[in-house]
Amino acid sequence: MMEKTWRWFGKKDKITLPMLRQIGVEGIVTALHEVPNGDIWTEEAINDLKSYIESYGLRWSVVESLPVCEAIKYAGPERDQLIENYKVSLANLGKCGVKTVCYNFMPVIDWVRTDLQHPWADGSSSLYFDRVRFAYFDTMILKRKGAEADYTEEELRKVAELDKVITEAEKDELIDSIIVKTQGFVNGNIKEGDKNPVAIFRNLLALYDGIDRAALRENMRYFLAAIMPVCEEYGVNMCVHPDDPPFQILGLPRIVTNEEDIAWFLNAVDNPHNGLTFCAGSLSAGEHNDTRELAKKFASRTHFVHLRSTAAMPGGNFIESSHLEGRGHVIDLIRIFEQIKPGLPMRVDHGRTMLGDEDKGYNAGYSFHGRMLALAQVEGMMAVVEDEMKRNIKVEY
């Protein structure tokens, strides 16, 4: 069955490896978070962390992530040198036996939410995306040129109404949620403590002036073509994470959002080491995506799975739902992957904040109790699927 993995943020993570052993985790998903983006990951540093993980009876299953620098994405003058550094890091990972690398090709900003603790009736909370509040950030705080064209008249009317009542504290919280707290801990461009993050963010957006979907696609193809020989030599599998959310935002091109996008990058560099991180949560946040159909089509090129789910709401809003519910269809995904490509590493993702997690200083979306609950739910679903397979029970989905 799928390998049960967990995203762990290194030796400083408040969630320790002994804790993870106790809850049934088998593999670790992590990175050399202390290494600046673009610098080489040395064999010594990789082996040090790998040995530390193994000393607790676990294994380093997946790198998430070896960041792709912005200059590679927008084809800056330093692109080729950064790619050479990336190739050395990949070779070193392969030599050390760490051979699955999750990355993303999202310009400037990683995953986007407007509320990091949206309350549920049971007292827990989860991540939430409110399209009108996001539009408010884009048009009224960021003041991006031409932003109004990306929203409907109704959405802009609601933005104007919100502007009459929103407080300065709420504006600060919106900035924090969208471009600080969700980005800094994943080797992002803006970190907590940075002064004037909105100005920094505007400067980053400016780097992509003139870069459309076609240009970003070509830059992704160029990157993948350059690194594939190293991946082949050392047996390293690259797996890109879908854009989250899977639609265009902030005037930036997003190129891993749907079936056509996934097929494009897989065919552009048609190599088995060029693959997909199947993030059910990211993909299910777009009502245009059916996760089950996508899994059936792309399972053979999937190297890593994020099992989570979202519930889409009217007006473009969505929330992280229970792993048992929502548009992710998690149990069906387990069935599909176990039939087509069994034993893939998977991790639960974006668990609820609950049982005092909110006071522990965990990274947004990466609580302990919430993810432990999600892991238990997924482990139960895996047991059901395993039993179905043993008894040759066919399930329609």
N, C-alpha and C positions, 0 to 999 in steps of 0.2 A: 504493500500500500504506500501511499504518499508519505514522504519523510516529513515529520512534524518539526518545523523550524521556527525560530523566533528572532525578530530583529532586536539586536543588543548593541548598545552604543559604546562598547568598550569598557575598559577597567574602571572608569569613573561612573558607569551606569549604576544608579541606585538599585536596579534590579540585577541581582548577582547570578552568576552561573550556578551555584548550589541551589538557589531558589528555582531555577529553570529545570534542573535535573528532577526536582521533587514534583513538578507538575507535568512531567512526561515529555518534555522537549528532547529531541534527538540531535538536531543540528542547529548551528548558529549562523545567522545572517548579520554580517557586520562589515566594517571597513576600517582603514587607517585614518580615522577622523582627524587626527592631529597633523597629518601631512597636508600642506597647502595645495589647493587645486592646481594642477599642472606640473607639480613636482613628481619625481620618480619614487615609486614604492620599492624600497630595497628588499632583497632577499632576507636580510637580517631582520628588518622590521616585520616582514610578513611571517617569518618563521617564529619570531618571538610571540606574536599574538596567536598564531596557530598552536604553538606548544602550550600556551596558557589555557586556551580553550580545551585542548585535549587532556590537560591535567585534571579536568573536572569530568572526564568521561563523555565529552561531547565532541563534535567535529565542526570545523569551519566549512559549512556547506556552500554558502553563496556569498559573494561580495556584493554589498549594496551600500554605496555604489563606488565605482571608480569614476569620479566626475568627469564629464566632458566639458572642457572650458568653453566659455562664451565665444572666444575668438575662433574656435573650431566651428562653432555653429554659424557664426556670421562671416566666416572666412577672412579673418583679420590677417595682418602681415606675419604674425607669429604662429599661424596655424600649423605649418609643416613641422616646426620645432616641437610644438605641443603634441602633435601626433607621434613624433618620434619618441618623446618621453612616455607617451601612453603605451606605445608598443613595447618599450623596455619594461614598464610596469606589468603588462600582460604576460610577457615572457617570464618575469620573476614569479608571478602568481602561478603560472603553469609549472615551473620548476619546483615550486613548493607544494604542488598538489592541490591548489585551490582553483577550480576550473569552471566555475559558473559565475559570470559577471553581469549583474543587473545595472543598467544605466538609463538615462533619459536624454532626449534631444529636444526638450522644451526650452524655448528662449526665455531668458531672464528669470522666470518664476516657475517654481515647482508646483505642487498641488495647491489649490486655492479654496479657502473657506472664509465665510464672513463671521462665523460665530464658532468659537472653540468649545463652548460649554452650553449648548442648547438644551434646555431642560425637557426631560420626559416626565410623565405623570407619576412614575414610580420613584422619583427622586434622583435617578441617574441622569447623566447628560452625554451628549455626543456632538460630533462635528456637523455643521450645517452650512448650506450655501443659500443665501437669499439674493436673488437676482437684482432686486430693487436697491438693496443696500450696497451691492457691488457696483451697480450703476452710479450710486451716489459717490462712492469712492472714486470712480473713474472720472466722472464729470465735474464734481464739486470740490474734491480734495486734490486729486492728481491733476485735474484740469487738462487732461490730454486733448490735444488739438484734434478736432473732428470726432470726438468720442460720441457726441449726441447722435451721429448717424448710425451707430451700432444698436440703438435702442428704439423701441416703439414709442409712439406718442403717449400711450397709456403709461408706459414705464417712466417716461420723463415727467409726466404729470405727478406720478407717485413720488419721484425724486424731489420735485418741488415741494410737495406736501411734507415730506420727511425733513427737508431743510428748515421748515418752520419750527420743528419740535426737537430736533436732534441736539444733544448737548455736546460741549467740547470734550467731555470725558468719553462720550460714545464715539466721537470722531477719532480720538486717540486709540480707543480700543479697536476700531475698525482698521486703522493703519497697522496696529500691532498684529491683528489677526491675519490680515492679507499679505503683508510683505515682511514681517519680522518673525513672529513666533513659529510660523509654519515653514520658514526657510532656513534660518540660521543653523539649526542643529543638523541639517542635512547638507553641510558644506555649501550653503547658499551664499548669495551675493550680499545679503544684508543680515547682520547679527544683532542680537539684543545689546543695547549700549551704544550702537551707532547713532551719531547725532544727525538730525534732519534726514531720516530715512526716505522721505518722499522725494527730496532733491536727488539723493543717490539713485533712487528708482527711476526718476525721469532721465537721468544720464544713461542708465543702462538701456532703457527703451530706445534712446536715440541711436544706440549702436546698430539697431535693426532697421533704421530708415532705409527704404528701398529694398529690403529683403522680403520677398513674398513667398508663397508656398512653394513655387517652382524652384526658387533660389535655395530655400532651406532644404528642400528635398535633395537637390544636387549636392549641397554641402554634407548632408548625411550620407549620400552614396559615396562621395569622395572619402569620407572618414572610414566607412566600413570597408571599402575596397582596399584602403591602405593597411588596415589592421588584420584582414583575413589571413594573409600568409603566416603571421605570427600565431594566430588562433589555430590554424591547421598544424603548425609545427609542434605546438605545446598542448593541443587538445582542449583549448579554452572555448567555452560557449558564451557568446554575447547574447543578452536578451534585453531588448529595449522595453521600457515601461510605457504604457499608453499615456497620452496626455490626460491630465486630471484637473478640471473636468474635460470631457472629450468634445470641446467645441472652441471656436475662436474667441479670444479675449484680448482686450487692451490693444487692439490693432496688430497683435503679433500673429504670425502664422503658426498653426498647430497642425502637425502632419502625421500623428498617430492617434486618430480619433474614431475610426470605423473600419469596416471590412475592406473597403477600397484602399485606404491608407496602409493597412497592414499588408495586404497583398502586394502593394507597390514596393515597400522597402524590402520585403522578402525576395521579390523577383528582381529588384534592381541590383542586388548582390546575392545571387542565388547560390548560397553556400550553407550547408547544414549548421555551421558554427554561427551563422547570422540568424538569430531567432527572437522569440517574443517572451516577455514576462506577461503572463496572462493575469492582469489585475481585474478581477470581476467587479470590484467596486468602482474603479475608474470607468470601465466600459459601461456598466449598468447605469451610471449617472446620466448617460445620454439616451433619451427615449428612442433614438434611431437604432440602437444596438440591442440585439438579442444575444445574451451571453452564451446560451446553449448552442445556437447556430455557429457563432464565432469559434467556440471551443471545438466543435466537430470539424470545422474547416481548417483550423490552424494548430490542432493538438500536436501534429507531427513536428512542427517547428517551434513548439513551446519548450523552454528549458526550466521555467520557474513559474510558480503559481501563487498569486495573492488571493486568498479566499476571504472575501468580505462582500457586503451587499449594501445597496442604497435603495431608498424609496423616493421616486420622483413625484413632485407635487405640481399643481397648476402654476403657471407663470414662470417656469424654469427653475424653481427651487428644488433642492434635494437634501436628504438627510441620511446619515449613516444609520442603517437599520440593523435589527438583530441579524446575526448570521443565519438564523433559521427562516428569515422572511425576506421580503423585498425582491428587487429585480435581478439580484445576483444569481438566484437559483443554484445555491451552493451544492446541494446534494446531487443535482443532475450533473453539475460540472465534475464532481468527484467520479460519478459513474462514467462520464465520457473520457476523462483523462486515464482512468484505470483500465478502460477498454483499449484505448488507442496508444497511450504512452505511459504505462504504469510506473509507479515509484518516483515520480517527480518530487523535488523539494517543494513544499508549500508552507506558507506562513499565514496566520490570521493577521488582520490589520485593522487599525482604527477602532479599537475597542471602546466601549463606553467608559466614562469616568464614574466610579462608584466606590462605595465602602471606604471613603476617606482618601481615595487616590488624588483628589483635587489638592490636597495639602502636601503632597510628596515631592512636588517639583518635577514630575515626569514631563517628557516632551509631549506636545499636543498630539493627541491621537494614540499615544503609546503608554497608556496606563497599564498597571499590573493586573489588578483584579478584573478589569473589563476584558483584557486580552485573555486572561486565564479562563474566564467564562466562555469566551468565543472559542478557545482551543478545545474546551470540554464539549461544546456543542458540535464542533467540526469532528472531533474524535468519535463522537457518537454516530454522526452521519457516516464516517468512514467505516465504522463497525457494521452498520446496516448494509452498506455497499459490499463489503467483504463477504458478509453472509449471503447476500443475493448472488454473488459470483460463485460461491461454493455450492449453492443449491441450484445454480443455473436458472435463476429467476430473471425473466426479462421484464423490464419496466419501460413503459412508453413515456417519452418526454419530448 
